Amino acid sequence: MSGTAVDAERCIRCGSCAIVAPALFQVTGRVRLLRAPETEVEHVAAAAAAAVCPTRAITVETVALPV
């Protein structure tokens, strides 16, 4: 489980997040988190989007998934 958020004030709308995780992020004039990541693959994609964000506008709080 994770809490994923985008700080719209910090976002420069470069679109990196939408390229890395298009199912989760959309940039059309402003950035939008389309939905929270649900699967392990989506959690990894959200973390990758946060890592490539040049302004660190994306935060991902990760909690261990139940086995």
DATA-V389529 format. One record per pair of residues at least 4 apart in sequence whose ideal C-beta (glycine too) atoms are under 7 Angstrom apart, sorted by the first residue. I is the first residue (numbers start at 1). J is the second residue. If there is no record, write none. Layout:
# DATA-V389529
I;J
I;J
This chain:
# DATA-V389529
1;63
1;65
2;37
2;43
2;46
2;60
2;61
2;62
2;63
3;61
4;33
4;36
4;37
4;46
4;60
5;59
6;11
6;31
6;33
6;57
6;58
7;11
7;57
8;30
8;31
10;55
10;56
10;57
11;31
11;55
11;57
12;54
12;55
13;27
13;30
13;31
14;54
15;19
15;27
16;20
16;49
16;52
16;53
16;54
17;21
17;25
17;31
17;49
17;53
17;58
18;22
18;25
18;26
18;27
20;45
20;48
20;49
20;52
21;25
21;45
21;46
21;48
21;49
23;42
24;33
24;34
24;35
24;37
24;42
24;45
24;46
24;49
25;31
25;33
25;34
25;49
26;32
26;34
27;31
37;42
37;43
37;45
37;46
38;42
40;44
40;65
41;45
42;46
43;47
43;62
44;48
45;49
46;50
46;60
47;51
47;60
48;52
49;53
49;58
50;58
50;59
50;60
53;57
53;58
